[in-house]
Amino acid sequence: MSKKIQVELTRSVIGCPQWMRTVVRTLGLKKMHDKKVFNDHGAIRGMVRKVPHLVSLTEVKE
């Protein structure tokens, strides 16, 4: 089985540059405290590394 990670939007994107807003929206996060579960792979990890101050990342155990 593949690993899963949960990404949560912990800070607002108000005042952030447009490219950061685009990254957050691409992750599927619209509002504060939205959570999404993804398969753990490089593309998702790369997006999270671009906005680490806006999101939190936790590993999901199944």
C-alpha positions as CSV (number, residue, x, y, z in Angstrom):
1,M,0.0,0.0,0.0
2,S,1.1,3.5,-0.7
3,K,1.6,6.0,2.1
4,K,-0.9,8.8,2.6
5,I,-0.3,12.3,3.8
6,Q,-2.8,14.9,5.0
7,V,-2.4,18.6,4.2
8,E,-4.2,21.3,6.1
9,L,-4.4,25.0,5.4
10,T,-3.4,26.6,8.7
11,R,-2.9,30.2,7.7
12,S,-4.7,32.6,5.4
13,V,-3.5,33.3,1.8
14,I,-4.6,37.0,2.2
15,G,-1.6,39.1,1.4
16,C,0.4,36.3,-0.2
17,P,1.6,36.6,-3.8
18,Q,-0.6,35.1,-6.5
19,W,1.7,32.1,-7.2
20,M,1.3,31.0,-3.5
21,R,-2.5,31.3,-3.8
22,T,-2.3,29.2,-7.0
23,V,-0.3,26.5,-5.2
24,V,-2.7,26.3,-2.3
25,R,-5.7,26.2,-4.7
26,T,-4.0,23.5,-6.8
27,L,-3.8,21.4,-3.6
28,G,-7.6,21.7,-3.3
29,L,-7.5,23.9,-0.2
30,K,-10.1,26.7,-0.3
31,K,-10.7,27.8,3.3
32,M,-8.8,27.8,6.6
33,H,-8.6,24.4,8.2
34,D,-9.5,22.6,5.0
35,K,-7.9,19.1,4.9
36,K,-7.1,16.9,2.0
37,V,-5.5,13.4,1.9
38,F,-3.1,12.6,-0.9
39,N,-0.9,9.7,-1.9
40,D,2.6,10.5,-0.8
41,H,4.7,11.4,-3.9
42,G,7.1,14.0,-5.1
43,A,4.7,16.4,-6.8
44,I,2.6,16.9,-3.6
45,R,5.7,17.2,-1.4
46,G,7.1,19.8,-3.8
47,M,4.0,21.9,-3.6
48,V,4.0,21.7,0.2
49,R,7.6,22.8,0.3
50,K,6.7,26.0,-1.6
51,V,4.3,27.1,1.0
52,P,5.4,25.5,4.3
53,H,4.3,28.6,6.3
54,L,0.7,28.2,5.1
55,V,0.1,24.5,5.4
56,S,0.7,21.7,7.8
57,L,1.6,18.2,6.8
58,T,0.9,15.0,8.7
59,E,1.3,11.4,7.7
60,V,-1.9,9.2,7.8
61,K,-1.6,5.7,9.2
62,E,-4.0,3.2,7.8
